[in-house]
Amino acid sequence: MNSWNEGYFTDSTYTFGYYRELSPNFIRWCLTLKGFVAPEVDGGCHCELGIGQGVSANIHAATSAGKFFGTDFNPAHAANAQELADASGSNAKFFEDSFEEFAKRDDLPQFDTITFHGIWSWVSDENRRHMLDFVRKHLKSGGAVYCSYNCLPGWAPVAPFRELLKLHDTFHAGGNADERVKAAMSFVDEFIAAKPAYLEIAPAFAERFEQIKKHNPHYIAHEYLNLDWDLMYFTDVVDMFRDAKLDFAATALPVEALERLGVSEEAWAFLRKVGDPLFREQMRDYFVNRQFRKDLFVRGLRRLSPFELQRKILETRYVLLRPAEDVTLKIATGTVEVKLTEEIYRPLLEFLQEDNFRPKTFVEYLQRHPDTKPPALVEAANLLVSGNSVMPCQSEATVKRVKKTCERFNAYVCERSKVNESIKFLASPVTGMGISANRFQQIFLSTYKAGERSADALVKAVWDMMSRQGQRIVVNGEKVDDVDKNLTQLKSAAETFLSKELPIFKALQL
């Protein structure tokens, strides 16, 4: 019987996800965009509580010129994270301490950023107190905390869904994690088919369940089968952080720095009347029916002047993540879709694509287009990053300092992909963040770097790997057994990689 897990689901390990919101560089950019002084990034100290498999933590350690620490009380998670750190040579230190044990350590530095993703809602009140104790003890003045959590009112109609899964698991627990999740999901399926009266007042319940069924069983287990799962209002979380001398600064959703976006005109007309910014933020959750928040808190908020904010955003280098012609000029946010003006955004995207996607500042763009209004470029930076088409970059000095560490991390992940496709991200020294790269892209990249530059050579490398392991291409959820069709699909992917993806990977220094 597990006694060390304190109610947290540990019968299977967590998924190998990556979250850019945990990046010190992304945190810096979000705070700057909202008009606040951001903590040190170049050469700073950073910590993640609840690292999971350590993918995000290691990508940020590899791309950070500072020091990185983290903990996860699941020893399998801590071991995997340390293995990745050793492979990259980042000197990151990961522990299997509980939050209480970690808060009591006296061998840790003061941190510029402390982050926790997917933890706050899934641990006990006692553990949340330990997390805040850690923040009180180890966060620098001016430092930032990132905290994500499930929230109300968005979860209110469908919260009983989670309770059904947990109750079934409590009374019928048996078998491994996959079997337990399958049994609980089957039970809810039968429950919905029986047409309980609750569905009449909460029709979103069944819709939410259909979405959840698409997730990895290990994700479902960790998300819904824990003993603890607390839903909170934004203002309640603000009060808890205020006790640790932190103030709410921004969300890690850049588009929300533009408050008028994401809600209807009627909603914005109402919200504008709410004078207190915290009350307005809480009311916004009602209008967008928010279920999950990504909040940034700062110890010692200091405002930038409008001129400083504009200067910092325009002087930041940005890199394009896809060919300009592939960028859709629409951003889904909140309850509305924001359409970007073709005449403004197409020239900007083409500018960012010049010189083989070389990172550029918007100051450079202004020099070429002096009639452009600087505030329009600040808004453009916001929306293009929100749409994941563009990313803010680190300083050139930092890029040089972390390049070798990133190369070692990426080489390890690409080599590992030949037998294990769990990690689908590479570390970019340019952005200080992870970049999505599936198994084929990773093998294409390592084959290309080894000197094999033709599409046929890339296909051969992937097909040899797949053949040895008895694997085949999957299209629309169906395995393709025909060899020629497999090779045709791989050839198309290799040609796309060489023509469209490789130039961007080079610009990102992958």
N, C-alpha and C positions, 0 to 999 in steps of 0.2 A: 504493500500500500504506500502511495506517495504521501509523505508528510511535508516535504519541502516546497511543494508547489502552491500552497496556500489557496487552493481553489482554482488556480489557473490551469487551463488544459495543457497537459504535457505528454499525452499519450502518442502524439505525433509531433514532428518538428514543423516549424512555420514555413511559409512559402518564401521563395527567393525574389521578393519584390524590390523595386527601387523607387525612392520618393525624392524628387528634386527639392521639395519644401524643406528638407533637412540640411540642404547645402548652405554652408556659411555665406557663399557668394550670392545665392538666391535670397537668403534672409536679408543680407545687406541691401540688395537691390529693391526688395519690397518695402523695406523701411524708408529708404531714400525716396522712393516713388511717392510714399505717403507724406513725405516732408519731415522726416525725423532723422536725427544724427544716428548713424548705424555703428555697431561695434567693430572692432578691429577684425580684419579678415587675413590680410597678408601677415603671416608670422604669429597669428593669435592662437589661443588654445580653445578646443572645442570638445564637447562631450555629448554622447547620445545614451539615453536611458532606455533599456529594452530594445536591444539592437536586432532581435530576431536572428536571421541567418547572417547578418552583418554585411549584406551587399551594399546598402546605402552608406553605412559607416565606413566601409573600406574604400569605396569610390571617393568619398569625401576626404578620407585620410590620405589617399594617394594623390589627390588633386590639391591638397592644402599644404601651404608652405609652413604651417604651424604644427602644433601637437594635437593628437586626437586620442580620446579615451572613450570607453563605453562599457556597459555591463548588460548581461542578460542571465537571469538565474538558472536558465536551462543550460546545463553543461554542454549539450550537443551543439547548441547555438554558439556558445562562447568558443568552443573548439573550432568550429567551422570559420568563425570570424577571424580567429587568430591565425589559422592556416592561410587565409587570404592575405592578411597583413604581412605574414612572413614571406609570402610569395612576392609581394610588391616591394618589400623593404621599406615600408612607410614608417616603421617604428611605432605604429599605433599599438596601444595597450588595451586589451579586452579582458574582462573579468566575468566570473560567474557568481558575483555577489548578488544578494537580494538588495532591494532599494534601501532597507534599513542598514545593512552591512556597508553598502557603498557610501551612505551618508555619514557613517562614522569613521571612514578612512581619513588618515591624516597625511597621506603621501600623494595627494592630488593637488594640482595647481588651481588657481582661480581661472574661470573660464569666460571667454567672450561670448560663446553661445552654448546653450544647453537645449537639447531637443528630445522630444518623445512623441512618437507617432503610433497610434493604435494601442495605447497603453492606458491612458487616463480613465476611459469608460469601463475598462475591463479588469480593474484591480479594486481592492477593498478601500474603504475610507482610511484605514490605517496606512496602507501603502501609499495612498495619495499624500498623506501627511509626511511620510518619509521622503517622497519626491520633492515636496516643498521644503523640507528640512535641508535636503541636498542643495536646492537652489539658493536658500538663504545663506548657506555656508560657503558655496563654491562659485557663485556668479559674481563677476566683477561689477562695479558701478558702471552703468552705461551698457552692460551686457544684455543680451536678448535671449528669450526662451520661446521655443516653438512648441505648441501643444495642440494636438488634434483630438477630437472627441465626438461621439454621437450626441445629438442635442434635440431638445424640444423647441418648438412644437412639432417639427416635421415627423418625428418618430411616433408621436402619440397614437395615431390610428393603427399602426402596424406593429407596435411594441409587443402585443400578445403573440405574434408569430414566433418571436424568439423564445418566449416563455413556453410555448408548445414544444419546441425542439428540446429545450432544457429539461422540461418535465418528462418527456418521453425517455431521454437519455438517463435521467435519474432513476426512473422506475424499471427501465428495460436495458440498462447498460450491460454490454457484453460484446466480445469480439474486438477487433482492432478499430482504429479510428475510421477507416473507410466504411466498414460494416456498420458502425454505430451511426454515422452520418446518413448512410443509405436508408437504414431502418427508420430514423427520425423523419427524413424527408418523405418517405413512403407513407408514414403515419399522417403527416400534414396533408399530403395529396388526398388520402381517404377522408380526412376531416373536411376539406374544402368540397369534395364530391358529395358529402352528406348535407351540404347547404345549411350551415348553422345561421341563426338569425343575425349573428354579429356581422356577417358579410354584407348585410343590407345597409348597415350604417358605416361600414368601413370597406368599400369595394376595392380600395387600394391594397388591401391585405393579399388577395389572390395574385394581383399583378406583381407585387413585391416578391412573392414566393417564386413566381416564374423567373424573375431576374436572378434570385439567389441560386436557383438550381443550376445555373450556367457556371457557377464558380467552382474552383478547385475544392475537393472535399476537405483538404487540410485547412484551407482558409475558412470554410464553413465551421469546422470544428473549433478553431481558435476564436472565431468571431461570435459564435452562438452557444457553445457548450461550456463556457466558463461558469463558475459559481457566481462570480460578481459581474454585473453589467448595469451600470448606472447611467441614466439619461439626465442631463442637466440643461438648464437654461443658461444662455450666454452670460447674463448678469450675475448668476450665482458663481460661475467660474471666475469672473472678474473679481468678485469679492474675495475668493480664496487666494488668488494671486496677489491681491492688494495687501493681504496680511504678510506676504513675503516681500513687501516693498516693490512690487512690480505693477506697472500700469499697462492697460491694453493700448497697443499702438496701431495695429493693422491686421488684416487677414493676409495669409500667404496666397491669396488669389489676386494678382495684380490688377485685374479689371475693376475690382471693388474700390480701388483708389478713386475711380470715376463714379461717384455715388449715383449719378443720374442714370447710369446704365444698369441693365439687369432687371429693371422693373418697368412696369407700364407707366404711361404719363400720369394716369390717375393715382397710381401708387406713389410716384415721386412727388406729386403735388401734396399728398398727405404727409409724406416723410419730411418734406422741407419744413413743415410746421412744427416738427418735433425738435425743440432747441437743443436738448442735452444729447451729445454725440453717443453716449452709451445707451441711452433710452432709444435713440433712433436706430442704433445697430441691432438692438433686441427686436424692435418693431420690424426691421427689414427681414429678420428670420421668419416672421409670420407671412410676409408678402411673397417670399420665394419658397416657403415651406421647407426650410433648410433642415436636413437630417444630420449633416456632418460639418463641423467647423474646423478651420485651420487657422489658429490664432497666434499672433506674435505679441509678446509682452516684453517690456523693457524696464530695467531698473534705473530710473533716472531719465525720464523722457526729456529730450532737448529738441527744439524745433529748428529746422533750417529756414532761412529766409526764402521767399519765392525765387529770388535770383540764384541763391546757392542750389536749391533743388533743381532748377532748370539747367544750371551749369553742369552739375554732377550727372544728370541723365544724358545730356547732349555729349559730354566728354567720355562717357562709357563706350567701350567698343562693343559692337554687336556682330553676331555671326548668323548667317542664314542656315537653317536646318534642312531645307529641301529646295529644289529648283524653283525659281521665281514663278514659273508658269504653273507649278503645281500648288501654289498657295491659294487657298480659297478665301475670298474676301468676306467671310462671314464668321462671327464669333458667337457661339452659343454661351449665354451667361444668364444665370438666374432664371427668369420665366420668359425672356425675350431673346431674339437673335439680333445681334448688332451687325449691320452691313457697312463695310468699309468702302470709302469713296475710291473708285477706280483711278481717277485722275491724280489723286494724292498718293495712293499706296503702290501702284504699279511702278512708277519711276523710282520710288524708294527701294522696292524689292530688287529691281534690276541693278540699282547702284550697289546693293549689298552682294549681288552675284558677281560683280566685276572682279577681275584679278583672281579668278579661281576661288571665289567665295572668301577672299581675305577679310578678316574682321576689320570693321571700320567704325568710326565715330560719326554721329550725326552732325558734328561740327564740320567734318569734311563735306558732308552733303550740303550744308548751308553755304559753304564756300562756292560750291558749284551752282546752287540754287538760292541766291541771296533774297529772293522775293518770298521764300517760304517762311511762315511764321513759326518761331521756336516753340510756342505752346502746342502747335499742331504736331510737331515732331515728338514732343514729350508724350502726347496722347498716342501717337503711332507706336512708340516704343512699348507703351503699356499694352496696347491691343495685340501687337504682333507677338509679344512674349506670351500673353494670355492664350493666344491661339496655338502656342507651341511651334510657331514657324521661325522664330528668331530667339536667340538666347543672349543675355548679357555676358560679357567676357571678363576674365580676370586681367590684372595688369600684366604687361609683357614680361616684367621681371619675375612675377610669380610663375608664369607659364614656363620660363626657362628653368626655374628652380625645381619644378615638380615633374618635368617631362620624363625623366628616366624612371621615376617611380610609377608613373602611369603606363609607360611602355612595359614594365615588368608585370604590372597587374593585368594589362590587356593580353600579353603573351600567355600568361597563366590561364586566363579565362578562355582564350581561343583554343589552347591545347586541351583544356578540360572539356570543351564542347565536342570533341571527337568521341567522347564516351558518355557525356552527361550534358543535357541541354538546359539545365536548371537556371543558369545565370544568363540572362538575355540583355545585358547592358555592359558597355565598356566605359572607361574613365577618360574624359576629355580634359587635358590640362588647360585648354583654352577657356572653357566655360566653368570649370570647377564642379562639373556635374556629370551624371551618367547619361550616356547616349544609347538609345535602343538599338540593339544589333542582335538579330536572331541567329540561330545556329548556322544556317547557310552563310549568312553574311560574315560571321566570325571565321568560318573555314575559308571562304573566299579571300578574306583579308589576310589571314596568315599565309595562305598559298601565294598570294600576290607579293607579299613582303619577302617570301622565300625566293622570288625571282621568276615565278611562273605567271606570265602576264596575259595569256590568251584566255578567251572564254572556254575553249575546249579543255585547257589545263585546269581551270577552276572546276568545271563539271566533273572531270575525272577524279579530282581530289575528294569531292563530296560523294560521288557515286561509289568510289572504292570504300569509303567509310561506311556508307549505308549498306552496301553489299555484304561486307564483313559482319555486320550486325543484324542482317536480315530485315532491314527497314525499307520502307517505301514512302513516297510522297503522299500526303493527305490533302485532298482538294474538297472543300465544302464539307468537311467532316468524314469524307469517304476515302479509304485507302485505295491508291491506284496500283494495281498489281502489274500491269503491262510495263515491261522494261522500256520500250521505245517512248511511251508516254511519260515515264519518269524522266528520261533523258531530255525530252523536249521541254518539260517544265523546268528542269535544272538549267538548260541552255538559255531559256528566256530570263531566268533569275540572274544568271551570270552576266548576260549582256546588259541587263538593267543595272547591275552592280557596277560594271565598268564604266558605263556611260553617265549614270546619274548619281549613284551613291558614293563611289570612290572619290570624286572631286570634293565632296562635302566631308567625307571621312578624313581626307588629307588636310582640309582647312581646320578641322577639329583636332588635328594631330593625333588621330587614333592609330 
